[in-house]
């Protein structure tokens, strides 16, 4: 009787049954393709058309890449090796890579110097780009411009040290007087830096470069993609703070400051960049003292920085205008003065709104550095159109060289774009 009763008791499972995998049609690649590529008849048609164009492009491009030649010394030898078969002559890249990256006059035994400066760039940019890193690392960022200058240009080490001392003196004077007046602190800092530079410049001996540890390389020897990177990094770094100052000046209550900024912004935005580059090449030297020798690289940096800062100023002004009036009133209610309100409340929010526009200008500016080839600066495009294609060995090679240049610019611009999207997600606190 007890056995019968025991057998009639329902079995209660003590462990949960593992879930069964979903049907193949409702998960994985099949589900993704159904939802994104074939969800409607129109999407299906567009997917088929796009797949056909991709097939046509790859069918003509892949054989040209896979059959490419990498080990010849001239275009004629490439054609002999290919013997009528479709293929690229990539030997020009292995033969002239140093000219494409560093120019044709930068000393080959000194290539390690700009390479080291490029590696240090990531260490210097990290504390600025990733705000969660310790703030103490900003010391590396502050020292990087002077270290990079010494590595790339070489010469006497007293030049970057003097520049650093001038900036430090200007910063301390600014900190001393900014509490009383922002304008007094700013102009006092600039004056202190100029005094240090002028006094220190007289103390540096004229033959200092002859006994320098690193070989002095003049600016005219810079070239290749290195020149594009130097112009892009330098001009973007300088144009962002200058654009912020112009945007704040355009909103100033002081008529003189406001109209100076308005005229500057509207004039620069109304002139093509190539015109400003010709001005930098021909006329800008006349604005410096007669005894000074301002090289072309510095003049180009000045003009490109002015050009990009005018556009960045308008982007930031849009971010300032997008903030509600209550943010300004909140700063006033806390008893903050103008510099404190801008630094702690207004600008952080305005810059967050302006990130897409600033990144768009930065990407365009980096690509526009190729325009310096029209004023006889041999950047990567200047090298391709000049010394490389002018040589008898590689006259007629176009797709390989231009494709390599396009790949380098794409990698840099895509990296900037991906970082901006990551930063927007990190700062999107209002949507969490």
N, C-alpha and C positions, 0 to 999 in steps of 0.2 A: 504493500500500500504506500509505504513511504517512497519506494522507488518510482512508482507511477506519479506520485505528487511532485517529486523532484524533476521528473522529465517534463511536466506540464508548465513549470515556471519559465517565463520568457527570459531569453538571454539578453543581458544588458552589456553593451560594449564599453570597455573601460578606456579605450584609446580612440581618438578621432581617425576616421578613414581618410587617408591622404587624397587630396583633390585630384581629379582626373585632368589631364592636360586639355586645353581648349581645342576645338576642332581646327584643323589645319587652315581652313578658309577664314577663320576669325582671328588669326594672330600671325605675327611674323611678317616676312616680306610680302606674302600674298595679301594680307590685310592692309598693309601700308600702300601697296600698289592699287588695290581696289579703292581705297579712300582718297588717294592723292592723284592717281593717274587715270583711272577709268571709272570715276564716280558718276559721270554723266556722259551722254553721247558726244557732247561738244568737247569735254576733256579727253575722251577717247580719241577723237579725231585729231586734236592738237598734239596728243602724245605720239600718235603714229607719224604725224608730219615732222615733229621735232626729232623723233628717232631716225627718220629718213635723212634729215639734214646732218645729224651727228654721224650717221654711217658714211655719208658722202665725204664729209670732212676727214674722218679718220681713214677712210679708204685711200685718200690721196696724200694724207700727211704721214701716217705711220710708216709706209715703205720708204719715204724720203728720209725719215729719222733713223729707222732701223738699218738702212743701207748706207748710212753716213760714214764718211772717211775721216779719221782723226789723226793720221800719222804722216801726212805728206807735207812738203815744204812750199808748195805753190798751188795755185788753182789749176795750172796745166797738169800737174801730177795727179791731182784729184780726178780730173776728167779721164785721164788714162786708166786709173784704177777702176773707176766706175764703168768705163767702156760702154757708154750709152744707157746704163741702168739708172733709174731715178734714185738720187741720193744726195744728201747734203754734204758740203765740204766743210766739216767742222774742224778741220785742221787749222783754220785761221784762228780758232779760239785757243787751241793748245800752243800755237806758235806766237800769238800776240796777246795772251791773257794779261801779261804784265802791263802792256800799254793800255789795255781796256780798263784796268783797275787803278793804275797809278800814273798814267801818262807816259810820255816817251823821253822826258828829260829828268824825272826824279831818279836819283842814284839808286841803282838796283841793289847795291849792298845795304841800303838803308830802308828797304821795304818793311823791315820789322818794326820800324817806328810808327808809321801810320796804322799798321796792323794792331800793334799794342794799344794805340789810342782808340781804335775802334772797339777793342775788347773792353777797355776801361769805360767806354761810353755806357755800356749796359749796367755796370756797377754804379756809375754816377746817376743814371736815369732812374734806377730802381726806387730810391727813396722818394722821388717825386711822383712816379707813376703809380706806385703801390703805397697808399697812404697809411696802411696798417704797420708798415715797417717802423722800427724805432727812429725817432726824430734825430737822434745823434748821428745817424748815417748821412744826414744832409751835409756834414762836413766834407764827405767825399764829393758830393755834388758841387760844393763851392770851390773845392780845389781842382776839380777836373779841367775847367777851361785853361788854367795856367799850366797844368801838366801836359795837356794835349797840345797847347801852343809850343811848348818846349820840345815835345817829341816830334812834331811834324815839321816845324821850322828850324829847330836846332839853334845853333849860335850860343851866345853867352847866356848863362842861367840867370844873370842879374836882371834881364828884361822881364821875365815872368814874375820873379820875386818882387821887383819894384812895382809891377802892376798889382800884385796881391797886396802889398803894403799900402798902396794908394786906396784900394777898395776898403781895406780894413779901417784905415784912418777916416775915410768918408762915412763908413757905417757908424763908428763911434761918435762922430760929430752929429750925425743925424739922430742917433739915440739920445744925445744930450739935449738937443733943442726941440725935438718933435713934440714933447709934452707941452711946451709953450705955444708953438706955432708949427704947423706942418710945413708951410712954405719955407720958414726959416731953417728948419731941420734939413729939408731937401737941398736947398741952395747952399747951405753951410756944408753939407756933406760933399757936394760936387766941388765946391771951392777947396776943401781940404784935400780931396783926391788930386786935383790939378796941381796944388802946391807941392805935394809929395812927388808927383811925377816929374814936374819941372826941375825940382832940386835934385832928385835922384838921377834924372837924365844927364845932368851936368857932371855927375860924379862917375858915371860909367865911362871907362876909357875907350877911345876910338878903336883900338886894336883888340877889343875884348873878344870879337868873333874869331880871331886868328888862333887864340889859345883855348877855345871852347872844347868841351868834352864831346859834344855832338856837332857834326858837320852842319854849317849854316846852309839852308836851302831857301832860295828866294821864292817869292810867291809865283813868279812866272814859270817855275818848274813844276807847279802843282797841276795835276790833270787826271783824266780818267774818271771812273765812278767815285774815286776818293774826293774829287773836287765837288761833285754833286752832293755827296753826303755832308761835306763840310759846309757848303752853302745852305743846304736844307736845315741841318741841325742848328747852325748859328743863327740864321734868319728867323726860324720859328721861335727859338728861345728868346730872342730879343724882341720880336714883334708882339708877343703875347702881353708882357708888361707894358710896352708902349701903347698897344691897343687899349688896354684897360685905362691907362692915363688919359688917352684921347676921348674915350667914351665918357669918363667922369668929367673931363673938361668940357665936353659938348653939353652936358647937363648942368654945368656950373651956373650959379647966379651972378657971377662976375662977367659983365658983357665982353671985356677985352679977352679974357681967357676963353670964353665960349666961342667968340667969332674967330679967334686964331685956330681953334680946333676945327670949327666948321669949314673954314677956308682950306685948311690943310687936307681934311678928309675928302671934301668934294673935288678939290683939284687933283689929288693923287688918284682917286677913283675914276676920274675922267681922262686919264692919260694912259695909253698902253704901256705895259711893262717893257716892251722892247725899246720904246722911246726913252724911258728912264735909264735903261742899260746903255744906250748910246750917250746919254747925258753923263753917266758915270764914267764912260770911257774917254770922252772928249772934254767936257766942260767942268766936271766936279772938282778937278784938281785946282782950278782957278779960285775956288772958295777957301782954300787952305793957305796958310802963310807961304810966301815965296820960297823961303829956305827949307820948308818941309818937303819930304818926299813920300807922298801917300801912294802906296802901290794900288794896282788895279783891283786886287782881291778885296781890300778894305772898301774901296769906292763902290764895288758891286754889292757888298754886304749892306752898305748904308742904303742904297737905292732899293734893293729887294725888301729890306726890313721896313722902309717907309711905305712901300707899296702894300705889303701884306698887313701892316699894322692899321692902315686905313680901313681895310675890309674887316679885320678882326674887331675894330672899334665899333663898327655898325652892328656886328653880330652881338657884341656884349651890350651895346645900347638897347638892342631888342630884348635881351634878357633882363636888363634893368627895368625896362618899360613893362615887362610882363609881371613883375612883382606887384602885389596889391599895396595900396597906400598904407595899410595897417602895419606892414613890416617897418616902414620908416617911422611911423608913430610909435611902434613898440621900442625902437632904438632910442627915440627921444624920451620916452617914459622911463627908461632905465638910466637916464642921465649920461648917455654916451656922447662923446663929441664926434665930429664928422669922421676922422680917421678910424676911430674905434668902431663906429657903426658900420662903416664900409667893410672893415676887415673881419668883423665878427658876425654880422647879420646879413648885410645886403649882398656883398660880392659872393660869398659861398653859394647862395641860392641862385644868383644871376648866372654865375659860371656853370652851375649844374644845368641850367636851362640851355646855355649856349654851347654845350659840348658838341652836338652834331655840327653846328655851323663852324666852330673853330677847327674841328677835325677836317671838315670839307675844305677849308681854306689851306690847312697844313698840307693835305694831300696834293691840292692843286699847286701850291707853292713849290713843293718838292719836285713835281714834274716840270714846272716852269723853269727850274734851274738849268734845263737843257738849252734855254735861250741864250745863255752866255756864250755859246759857240759862235754867235753872229758878231761878237766883239773880240774874236781871236783868243778866246779862252778854251783850251782843249779839254773840255769835259768828255764824257764817254761818247756822246754824239759827235763832238768836235774831232775826237780821235778817229772815229769811223769815217767821217766824211773827209778828213784831212789826211794824215800820214798813212793810214792803213789802206784805204781805197786808192790813194794816189800812188802806192807802190806797184811796181809791175808784177809782183808775185800774186797779189790778191785783188787786182783790179777786176771787178765784176762780181765779187761776193757781197751780196746784200742781205738776203733773208737770214743767213746764219748770224751775222753781226747784229742786225737790228732785232732779231728774235732774242738774242742773248741780252741786249740792253733792255728790251721790254720785260724779260723775265726778272731781271734785277729790280726794276722799278715796281713790277707787280708784287714781288715778295715784300718790299718795304711798305708800299701803300696798303697792301692787304693786312699786313701786321698792324699798321696804325688803325685801320678800320676795325679789326677784331678787338684791339685794346679799347677803343672808344665804346664799342657795344658792351664789353665786359664792365667798363667803368659806369656806364649808364645803368646797368643792372644792379651794380653795387650801391649806387647812390639813389636808386628809385625807392626811397623810404616812404614816399607818400602812397605807394601802391601795395605795401605789404600788410 
